[in-house]
């Protein structure tokens, strides 16, 4: 009997909660004002494109 109740809860409420979390995460990522932050994070690998960083010289 307990398995049947837990199965119904998992099929309905947990699915609804996961969908709500997914939609919230998408809305959070595409909220106004966040594009500058994400563009800055996306450009981290290219910050030392013209000159090597000090860490690269000490590792070789």
Beta strands, then each sheet from edge to edge (+ up, - down):
end
